[in-house]
Every structure is written in structure tokens, then in C-alpha cells.
């Protein structure tokens, strides 16, 4: 026991040298600065994204341009994910495209709206309205695909799983304006 106490005392005396005290102080200051800088980065980078996502999920409405049968299927996919609220999903049919004018995310079923796609693009109030086009692979002609690719905040998706991801991304990346 006495040997252990003497060994511990010699180790304590060794690390009480002014060199180790200075290095320990510098390391502590650097660690505190690193913690504060990391906290600042999280507040500046992550919290605004979480805030925008929260606003997007709670307040923004998704206008689904589709036939009634397809609408029910897509709506079920969105609400089954428990991410989107039922009250934030609107049905837009071929005869009421103008009803979507004030919505902030358009989800377009290509098969139902391929002839009216220009009306859908003209129905959005500005380029901050995201348009997600749900289409089967290779169902959009190359010329129209080029036109769609040159429009701001427009995405073409062909899988239901990607559909949820692209809607979430659109909610985060397009700005939210209080109406």
C-alpha cells in the first residue's frame, strides 16, 4: 500500500510540473472554444433547417394533381408515412387547376395531367412553388423532359419511396411565406 502511495505521489509530482499545467490550461481553453464553435455551427446550420421542415410539415399544403383513383393511392402513401397531415393534402382535378394557385407544393401525376402540364406550371404563383412530377420510367418524352429540367424547383420522380423524400426536400428548400 505504501508503495502504491509513493508511486502515485511521484506521478502527481511529475504532472504538477509547470509545463503540464500550461499545456493542460491551453488544452482546456481550446476544448471550450471548440465546444462553443460547434454549438454556434449547429445553431446556424441545423436549427434553421429543422425549423423550416417543421413549418413545412405543419402549415404547407400539398396539391395533388391526379385522377380521383390515383389521388387516393398517393394520399394514402403520404398519410401512411405519418409525416404528412391529412388536412394538408388537396385534390386537384383536370377541371379545377386554378384551385391550386395558393398552394406551395404541387405533386403531379404525369399520366393524369400530361396534356395539361403547361397549365400546371402556369398555375404556380412564383418559382418558390415546388413541383414534383410522379411518372413511370421513360413515360415523359425527351423534349418535355428537357423543358421540365430547365424549370426552377421542379423534380421528376418515379418511385413512391423517392416521392416522399423529394416532397420533404422540396419543403425544406423552397421558402415558406406566411400568408
Residue pairs with C-beta under 8 A, 6 or more apart in sequence:
14 20
49 172
52 171
52 172
52 176
53 168
53 171
53 172
55 176
56 168
56 171
56 172
56 176
57 83
57 84
57 85
57 171
58 85
59 88
59 176
60 88
60 104
60 105
60 171
60 176
61 88
61 89
61 90
61 103
61 104
61 105
62 78
62 84
62 88
62 89
62 90
62 103
62 105
62 106
62 107
62 167
63 90
63 92
63 99
63 100
63 103
63 105
63 106
63 107
64 71
64 74
64 75
64 89
64 90
64 91
64 92
64 107
64 109
65 92
65 97
65 100
65 106
65 107
65 108
65 109
65 112
65 113
65 120
66 74
66 91
66 92
66 107
66 108
66 109
66 112
66 113
67 93
67 109
67 112
68 91
68 93
70 109
70 111
70 112
71 91
71 109
74 107
74 109
74 134
74 163
75 86
75 89
75 91
77 160
77 163
77 164
78 84
78 89
78 164
78 167
79 85
79 86
79 89
81 164
83 164
83 168
84 167
90 99
90 100
90 103
92 99
92 100
94 112
94 113
94 116
97 116
97 119
97 120
97 123
98 123
100 106
100 120
100 123
100 124
101 123
101 124
101 125
102 125
102 179
103 129
104 128
104 129
104 130
104 174
104 176
104 177
105 129
105 130
105 131
105 132
105 167
105 170
105 171
105 174
106 120
106 123
106 124
106 129
106 130
106 131
106 132
107 132
107 134
107 163
107 167
108 117
108 120
108 131
108 132
108 133
108 134
109 134
109 135
110 117
110 133
110 134
110 135
110 136
110 139
110 140
111 135
111 136
111 139
113 120
114 140
117 133
117 144
117 148
120 131
121 131
121 151
124 131
127 152
127 153
128 153
128 174
128 175
128 177
129 153
129 174
130 153
130 154
130 155
130 170
130 171
130 173
130 174
131 151
131 153
131 154
131 155
132 154
132 155
132 157
132 163
132 166
132 167
132 170
133 140
133 148
133 154
133 155
133 156
133 157
134 157
134 158
134 163
135 156
135 157
135 158
136 158
137 158
140 148
140 156
145 156
148 154
148 156
153 170
153 173
153 174
155 166
155 169
155 170
157 163
157 166
